[in-house]
Amino acid sequence: MFNKSKKIIVCCFFLLGLLFYVCNSSFANIEIKNNQKSVIWTGTLSLQDFFLLPDYLEIKNKLKEYKTVLAKEYKENPSVFSTAIQYGLLLVDLGELEKAKLVWEKALKDFHANEAPKAYKAWLDARLGNYQAAKDVWYPIAKGKVDVGIAGYSARIWLSYHTDAVLGLYLIKDFLPEDQREEVSEVVDLIAGTLPQNPKFAAVVINEYLKSGQLEKAAKLLTGVLSSNPDDPVLITLLGIAKLMTSHYDEALKLFDRAKEINPNILTNRIMRARALFALNKEKESFEELDEAMKLNPDLNIAENKKKKYLAAKSYMISKKLKKDKET
């Protein structure tokens, strides 16, 4: 009888230990120990980091087939709202911007009373560098949500284009004139701070924490949002950046690898993966990864003799003191 009870106790301890291991191996518990409290990230996220197609994760392994089907449906019925929207979003996600432009210009005419085509045509404008045109569409959408209270009954439901309009404003604000930048920041900060459970808004807040060196706050928010969105590649990328900033290079690389597997077209992830490889003294692989990032964004044109400097830690992490001295 005693031996049986002893076995039961041992089994219970084993199960508790296993449960503890599983919990600590998941995104449910994220610990970021900051060895350099003044370290901050000097980069930022980009429009190219976020895919717009709602069911991207479900069809990502069959994108070619899906694109073929959508292209055929759109050619036969270009004025069907759902087909036009899905096809237009897919083209933007795939970087086929000229094709996407034709789709969204037609959608604006066919569905002129609907805000969704306007919002996503603005996303395309921003991808093409027409930031003012994008801001003129997105700002009224975001401001409208603020005016009715952001959350609650009066704000009604948040549709995808509402979220993407606010996100888009955040991603282009640094390209706007200073007076517009301030009003945009005020609206975006208010919305993102009020609804941080939304993964795209969480990315905005976490990105700002990393840029100001508040790694503990970034880790806390990442803990909550990743537990409910474990496969969000942008959030995984941000966690990788936090790990890289605290010199956990191997852990960072694993996170960047995972995000790349989910969506290989996230520009920031490819750049930061190249930097993790460089930090691990894998120079050849880091150069190859940087080359792939430059294919995604031709504007990222790093000369061969400047790659090492670009990939070095000081090119994306500086101390607050150094930043302050530089500003002075």
Steps between C-alpha positions, in 0.01 A plus 500: 500500500784734595686422176187568296453841668865578443465423128195724476690788666796452267269501195333819621835676538602379153179633343540833681858526378394421143224763515748757632740422215230529233378833637848642517583378150207683343432864423287513816807600701749734336797620700734758353799573720654826395875500551527857372214705639566784259478291182230609254404399148552778245302331223126473446237286329395553138192464281658192348503318834123454517292280272146623437319187382295380802538128425867517399610237754242252375596527133869597521616158378268519201547863399567424132183293468299755695631785288411310180146437623450860611645638176256287299203603716599866481536488122154348465330716768713808574212685665435241772604671825644201685703382200642845425599561864661158547688517172618856564626414848682191374678699229620754756620224734691339212656834404335510156422868542432599140238227460356594838474863392266411212282288729466767769436784253211302354374407847488870594265564210287188547461531878536875553270499803712246687805611702690171470624554140606855594697374801682231304564719199664732755716208622612450142571874468716483809690198366569707188622796708188718471481556875292817495228337291492207743485726804210701354293179483612328820492791742122566475436127555717493814375837628141384448562206731648728764207740475248225580702360785726236337346207688152416619156513345535846348815399307319197354701217354864539396541372145832401347535821302454707819791319666718515189432872457626572853797267452581662167501845661753380756726350234509815285496773767875561483467582129243774561560872572565567868164665574312203349729254678389635837127472433542153351708382797242628746216305338702182441644495853155541651346218293789256533528565874127441547485177296836326558337156480473546124823344365564780249450769763710297744781503242481882494525530879776235531699664221489830690609329823801348322591835345502662845688215671201386709570130453313382809180672384549353152542152648189536717280601209655230278416240765130578484454558129713203385306264725190570292683559169792250510543493122508873433830545313541872578461441874748211480740732314467764773578239765804401295612864490470524879710185536757635255519828690589311817768289322297177494604437141412130472151555642449799273599301191253222586222756528595666171508155336150428626362833379665446161336158471157651566549793262828535305408848375535688830775749419598588858525132591736428210722796593511408868561134416803611297621695803454202731705286263768769488506516881556122501800546265317340207604773261433320170146401606430848634604660169277256309206584726559871453502446122158333530372798701622736227304296243188560706570872512725640224518830690710315757815527292800412718835506318720192539770691687244640746319178591709431810435845640127468426480162671709594803320553832566875512300549182174409671566526874639803684499613860271777619808697605652472154173609343478795737858605426430473128189719527692756707 
